[in-house]
Amino acid sequence: MTEKHLVTETINFVKETLKGAEGGHDWFHIQRVFNNARQIAQNEEVNILVVELAALLHDIADPKFHNGDESLGPQTAKKFLLEQNVASDITEHIVNIIKYMSFKNSLEKGEKFVSKELHVVQDADRLDAIGAIGIARTFNYGGYKNRELYNPEVPPNLNMSKEEYKNSNAPTINHFYEKLLLLKDKMNTQTGRDLAEERHQFMLDYLKQFYKEWNA
């Protein structure tokens, strides 16, 4: 199987698997991350096949929608890749990217997997969490979880552990301070940092307007 055909097969698999997914974690999210990753990869010395497949499979079974099970995504990706006869070293690399790229795992201490390909895919995913799209995704998920938009009596928790982050039911606005506004300075690549600047500023402008209207 050619690399191009493998990518096409993976796209078809992801589209089918994520039919009916929550709007912030559906095929269109994957497509945006895939495109972001390819753009960032142009300026990095990476294995482009690993980047593309990891970007496509990174949310194949997001723990948020599977009772917090963090093993299902890597297992699903590995099973698919093995069925496509992808080389074992590439498969393991992709599985490790899926295991270690999420924001919540950055809150956990201990040894972590690191690679240039992970940095590219992680930046691509984080870009989709900020800016106009990031705001839309954040409120869409907040609505999905029936969370308050904002509650002045519930301040953001800026020192959460991984478990606290996973179990939080805080108002959606808090998520800006607990994650989104932190992402610009967590970008791994220069391209990621450059692309994050405008999106970060857009979120600051949005919050300024939000509070202005809230307190009118």
Secondary structure, DSSP 8 states (H G I E B T S, - for coil): --HHHHHHHHHHHHHHHTTT--TTSSHHHHHHHHHHHHHHHTTS---HHHHHHHHHHTTTT-GGGTTT-SSHHHHHHHHHHHHTT--HHHHHHHHHHHHH-SHHHHTS-S-----HHHHHHHHHHHHTTSHHHHHHHHHHHHHHTT--S--TTS---TT--HHHHHH----HHHHHHHTGGGSGGG--SHHHHHHHHHHHHHHHHHHHHHHHHHT-
